[in-house]
Structures are given as C-alpha cells and as structure tokens.
C-alpha cells in the first residue's frame, strides 16, 4: 500500500495516479496543496516511479493551463532531480514557455 492509502498493481499505475492527482490540483488552482504534495514526494521518493516522466507531464500541464505559480514551484524542484533526469528534461522548459505565452484561439 502506498502512502496515499491506495493499492497499486504496477508501478505504472502508481505514477499515472500521481500524475492525475497533481493535474487535478493544477486545474483546481490548489497551490498550497500542490506544494505540500510535491514536498512529500521529494521527501520520500518511490524508486519504481519514473520521476522524470511525472515531472514532464505535470510541468507541461501547468504551463498549458498557465498556472505560473505552479510552474515556478516545479522549476525550483528541477535542481533536486539527478543529473541524468535533468539532461533528459531540460528541453521542456523552452516548450513550456511557449505554452505559457501562447494566446488561445478565437
């Protein structure tokens, strides 16, 4: 059983659950809850979860929804990732800035 009180059959289902949960927090603009969840994840990481994938999905979703506070919070988390993950993720920041500055279609 995970610290969230949910039993997962595979690590992929665990990371998908985390992504969905964090995306809902982004959509609801729950900055403080989002920050607590991110800090909790960083304090007790689960080794079988692909953190680079979770980070990418959540970061781009925050950019797409134009949640600047959450984007900045995720950018402060980036240096805490290991160097291999940082190398793989660093190209998403330019795309994220594009998503944040993009005007919605009329």
Secondary structure, 3 states (H helix, E strand, C coil): CCCCCCCCCCHHHHHHHHHHHHHHHHHCCCHHHHHHHHHHHHHCCCCCCCHHHHHHHHHHHHHHCCCHHHHHHHHHHHCCCCHHHHHHHCCHHHHHHHHHHCCCCC
